[in-house]
Amino acid sequence: MKKKETEESLKKLGKKLATEISKGENPSLEVPIRTLSNIKYDPHHKMIKMGSNVATRYFFNVGHVRKFVQTVEAAALAKELNGMGKHLSLREAFYRMKRTLPDSNINLVDEQEESNEAIEDLELITDTSREQLHINANKMGSVAGKIVIEDGGDIIDWSKMGSGGYSLPSNVEDIIFKKVNAKFIIYMEKAAEWERLNEDRVWEKLDCVIISSQGQATRGVRRILQRLHLEHRLPVYVLVDNDPWGFYIYSVLKFGSISLAHISEKLAIPDAKLIGLTVDDVIKYDLKKHLIKFEDVDFKRLEQISNYEWFKNSKEWQRQFKMMKEMKSKVELAALSSKGITFISDTYLPEKIKKKDFLD
């Protein structure tokens, strides 16, 4: 069904352009504007959403033609991939699109950022995801837990994937959950902490799923988190460094991001909660000797997120921001190991979960 819908969306775009050409009109593309001015926070659904403002690009316009042609090329590539049932990575898509136009010295795309933006524009124009267009990002996610899935016809048990865990693909739409035996999910920004929790078999001891994506969660990781949350009602707890950047990672998982506001409904998890590391944890577990002094960029980032609409009216979050600003320092998750190598697995997480000591 999804393949057919994608095919119809691409055909509809092609027919529109062909009709305009046959009528002698200036072919055009209407692209929703992906700027902060067109991004709104929906307090009812608790997520960032894209507004209704659009920009029209014309083929016969010197300022528009390059992006116009790049987007049409991305659509042609997506149609080819969809018809074949094959996928390309973003990097491969860039090299497929990169070529010198006949009788010129002009390349269709010079940098991968251009092809990436063309694909993102195509998502908006056709109202389909990049994954539905058969273009995937790099794999950057590890998971372990008592869950059995079917992926590409193979049955995979996430509890039997060894020290590396199951490597989450970029496109998780076709994954089928065959068996889910877990009470909640812990997402962590650091791969090192994931390895600690996996070696300690936290997923088995606490009946949970542990997932990491090495920093900001990829789209595939965000989507699998949301699917498990919605389809199997698993609470999502986020474990990050005690710094503005960790809090931003949490913000993106929970409310969505400005750059991907057009697909917030497929990625955001408004019910996600921060399990740590909070400023209160730094005090409670006596981690002050592991403080890392703020730089100017940290102060600026803290000021930015403290003014986000979804944070600025929260007394508890403003309290955290205030304490962090007064502390003028940050603390990484690795500091918990100073209390014992397995302290995070044996004490910190079990205590936080038992007491439901979360930030919402």
C-alpha positions in Angstrom: 0.0 0.0 0.0 2.8 2.4 0.9 4.6 1.6 -2.3 1.5 2.3 -4.3 0.8 5.6 -2.5 4.4 6.8 -3.1 4.1 5.8 -6.8 0.9 7.8 -7.2 2.4 10.8 -5.5 5.4 10.8 -7.8 3.1 10.3 -10.9 0.9 13.1 -9.8 3.9 15.4 -9.6 5.1 14.3 -13.1 1.7 14.7 -14.7 1.4 18.3 -13.2 4.7 19.3 -14.7 4.0 17.6 -18.1 0.6 19.4 -18.3 2.2 22.8 -17.6 4.8 22.1 -20.3 2.2 21.0 -22.9 0.2 24.2 -22.3 3.3 26.3 -22.8 3.2 27.4 -19.1 6.2 28.0 -16.9 6.6 24.7 -14.9 6.5 25.2 -11.2 6.9 23.5 -7.8 5.2 24.5 -4.6 7.5 23.8 -1.7 6.5 24.3 1.9 8.9 26.8 3.6 11.3 25.1 6.0 12.3 28.1 8.1 11.7 29.1 11.7 9.0 31.6 10.6 6.9 28.7 9.3 7.4 26.4 12.3 4.8 26.4 15.0 4.5 24.6 18.4 1.2 22.8 18.8 0.5 22.8 22.5 -2.5 20.5 22.1 -0.5 17.7 20.5 2.8 18.8 22.2 4.9 18.8 19.1 6.5 21.1 16.6 4.6 21.3 13.3 5.1 23.0 10.0 2.9 26.0 9.0 1.0 26.4 5.7 3.4 28.9 4.0 4.8 27.7 0.7 7.2 29.0 -1.9 6.7 28.6 -5.6 9.8 27.7 -7.7 9.7 28.2 -11.5 11.8 26.5 -14.1 12.2 29.7 -16.2 13.6 31.7 -13.3 17.4 32.1 -13.0 17.2 32.1 -9.2 15.0 29.0 -9.1 16.1 26.7 -11.9 18.9 24.9 -10.2 16.9 23.8 -7.2 13.9 23.1 -9.5 16.0 20.7 -11.6 17.6 19.1 -8.6 14.2 18.3 -7.1 12.9 16.9 -10.4 16.0 14.7 -10.7 15.4 13.4 -7.1 11.8 12.6 -8.1 13.0 10.6 -11.2 15.5 8.7 -9.0 12.8 7.9 -6.4 10.4 6.7 -9.1 13.1 4.4 -10.5 13.9 3.0 -7.1 10.3 2.6 -6.1 9.6 0.7 -9.3 12.6 -1.7 -8.8 11.9 -2.1 -5.1 15.5 -1.2 -4.4 17.1 1.4 -2.1 20.0 3.8 -2.2 21.8 5.6 0.6 21.9 9.4 0.7 25.5 9.2 -0.4 24.7 6.9 -3.3 21.8 9.2 -4.3 24.2 12.1 -4.4 26.6 10.3 -6.7 23.7 9.2 -8.9 22.6 12.8 -9.2 26.0 14.3 -9.6 26.8 14.8 -13.3 27.8 17.6 -15.7 24.9 18.9 -17.8 25.4 18.5 -21.6 27.3 21.3 -23.4 28.1 23.0 -20.1 30.6 23.1 -17.2 27.7 23.0 -14.7 27.1 20.0 -12.4 23.6 19.2 -11.4 24.8 18.9 -7.8 28.2 19.8 -6.4 27.8 18.8 -2.8 25.8 16.2 -1.0 24.0 18.9 1.0 22.3 19.9 -2.3 21.0 16.4 -3.1 19.9 16.0 0.5 17.9 19.2 0.4 16.4 18.2 -2.9 15.2 14.9 -1.4 13.8 16.8 1.6 11.9 19.1 -0.7 10.5 16.1 -2.5 9.3 14.7 0.8 7.4 17.9 1.4 6.0 18.2 -2.2 4.8 14.6 -2.4 3.9 14.2 1.3 6.0 11.0 1.6 8.9 10.2 3.8 12.5 9.8 2.5 12.3 6.1 3.5 9.1 5.7 1.3 11.1 7.3 -1.5 13.5 4.4 -1.1 16.4 6.6 0.0 18.1 5.8 3.4 20.6 7.4 5.7 23.5 5.6 7.3 22.8 3.1 10.1 23.6 4.5 13.5 21.7 2.7 16.1 22.1 -0.3 18.5 19.4 -2.0 20.4 18.9 -4.9 22.8 15.9 -6.4 24.6 13.4 -9.2 24.7 11.8 -8.4 21.4 11.5 -10.6 18.3 11.1 -8.9 14.9 10.8 -9.9 11.2 13.0 -7.8 9.0 13.4 -8.5 5.3 11.9 -12.0 5.8 14.4 -12.8 8.6 13.3 -13.5 12.2 15.6 -11.6 14.6 15.7 -11.8 18.4 17.1 -8.6 19.9 18.1 -10.5 23.1 20.5 -12.8 21.2 22.7 -10.3 19.2 25.8 -10.4 21.4 27.9 -7.5 22.6 27.1 -5.3 19.6 23.3 -5.7 19.7 21.0 -5.4 16.7 22.0 -2.7 14.3 18.9 -0.6 13.5 18.5 0.1 9.8 17.6 3.6 8.5 14.3 2.4 7.2 12.2 0.7 9.9 8.8 1.0 8.4 8.6 -2.6 7.2 9.9 -4.1 10.5 7.2 -6.4 12.0 7.1 -6.9 15.7 6.5 -10.6 16.3 7.0 -10.6 20.1 7.5 -7.7 22.6 8.3 -8.5 26.2 9.3 -5.2 27.8 8.0 -2.6 30.2 9.7 0.5 28.9 12.6 1.8 26.7 15.7 3.6 27.7 17.2 5.8 25.0 20.8 7.0 25.6 22.9 9.5 23.7 26.2 7.7 24.4 27.2 4.5 22.7 29.6 3.9 25.6 26.7 3.9 28.1 24.7 1.6 25.9 27.6 -0.9 25.9 27.8 -0.6 29.7 24.1 -1.4 30.0 24.2 -4.2 27.5 27.2 -5.9 29.2 25.3 -5.6 32.5 22.2 -7.0 30.8 20.0 -4.2 32.1 17.5 -5.0 29.4 17.0 -8.4 31.0 17.2 -7.3 34.7 14.7 -4.4 34.3 12.6 -5.9 31.5 13.3 -3.1 29.1 14.7 -2.2 25.7 18.0 -0.2 25.5 18.7 1.9 22.4 21.5 4.3 21.4 22.2 6.3 18.4 25.5 8.0 19.4 24.2 11.5 20.0 21.2 13.0 18.3 18.9 10.2 17.4 18.6 9.3 13.7 15.3 9.3 11.9 15.2 5.5 11.9 15.9 5.4 15.7 13.3 8.0 16.4 10.7 6.2 14.3 11.4 2.8 16.0 11.1 4.5 19.4 7.8 6.0 18.4 6.4 2.8 16.9 7.2 0.8 20.0 5.7 3.6 22.1 2.5 3.8 20.1 2.0 0.2 18.9 3.1 -1.5 22.2 2.6 1.3 24.7 6.2 1.3 26.0 7.2 4.4 28.0 10.3 6.1 26.6 12.9 7.3 29.1 15.8 9.5 27.8 19.3 9.3 29.3 21.6 12.1 28.3 24.5 14.2 29.6 23.8 17.0 32.0 24.4 19.8 29.6 22.4 22.0 27.1 23.2 19.6 24.3 21.8 16.6 26.1 18.7 18.5 27.0 18.3 19.4 23.3 18.5 15.8 22.3 15.7 15.1 24.7 13.7 18.0 23.3 14.0 16.7 19.7 12.9 13.2 20.7 9.9 14.6 22.7 8.7 17.5 20.6 10.3 17.1 17.2 12.8 19.3 15.4 12.6 22.4 13.3 14.3 20.8 10.3 11.9 17.8 10.4 8.8 19.6 11.5 7.0 18.2 8.4 7.1 14.7 9.8 6.8 15.3 13.5 3.8 13.1 13.7 6.0 10.1 12.6 8.9 10.9 14.9 7.9 12.9 18.0 7.1 11.2 21.3 5.3 13.8 23.4 5.0 11.3 26.3 8.8 10.8 26.5 10.4 11.7 29.9 14.0 12.6 30.9 15.4 10.0 33.3 18.6 11.9 33.7 21.2 13.2 34.1 19.7 16.2 36.0 21.4 18.8 38.1 19.7 17.3 41.1 21.5 14.0 40.3 24.8 15.8 40.2 24.2 17.0 43.7 22.6 13.8 45.1 25.3 11.5 43.8 28.1 13.9 44.6 29.4 14.3 41.1 30.6 17.9 41.4 34.3 16.9 41.2 33.5 15.9 37.6 32.2 19.3 36.6 33.4 20.5 33.2 33.4 24.3 33.0 31.0 26.0 30.5 32.3 27.7 27.4 30.5 30.6 25.7 28.8 28.2 23.3 27.3 26.3 26.2 25.9 29.4 27.8 24.4 30.5 24.4 22.8 27.0 23.9 21.4 27.0 27.4 19.8 30.4 26.8 18.3 29.2 23.5 16.6 26.1 24.9 15.4 27.8 28.0 13.4 30.1 25.8 11.8 27.3 23.7 8.0 27.7 24.0 7.7 24.1 25.3 10.2 24.7 28.1 9.7 28.4 29.1 6.4 27.8 31.0 7.7 24.7 32.9 8.7 25.6 36.4 10.7 22.4 36.8 12.6 22.8 33.6 13.3 26.5 34.3 14.6 25.4 37.7 17.0 23.0 36.0 18.2 25.6 33.6 18.7 28.1 36.4 20.8 25.6 38.5 22.9 24.7 35.5 23.5 28.4 34.7 24.6 29.0 38.3 26.8 26.0 38.3 28.4 27.2 35.1 29.4 23.6 34.3 28.2 20.4 32.7 28.6 16.7 33.7 28.8 13.8 31.4 27.1 10.4 32.0 30.5 8.8 32.3 30.9 10.5 35.7 28.5 8.0 37.2 31.2 5.3 36.8 33.1 7.1 39.6 30.6 5.6 42.0 31.4 2.2 40.6 31.7 0.6 37.2 28.2 -0.8 37.3 26.7 1.9 39.4 24.5 3.2 36.6 23.1 -0.3 36.0 22.8 -1.5 39.6 21.8 1.6 41.4 21.1 4.8 39.4 18.6 3.5 36.8 16.7 1.1 39.2 16.3 3.9 41.8 15.2 6.5 39.3 12.6 4.1 37.7 11.3 2.8 41.0 10.7 6.3 42.3 9.5 7.5 38.9 12.0 10.3 39.2 11.5 11.8 35.8 11.4 15.2 34.1 8.5 15.7 31.8 
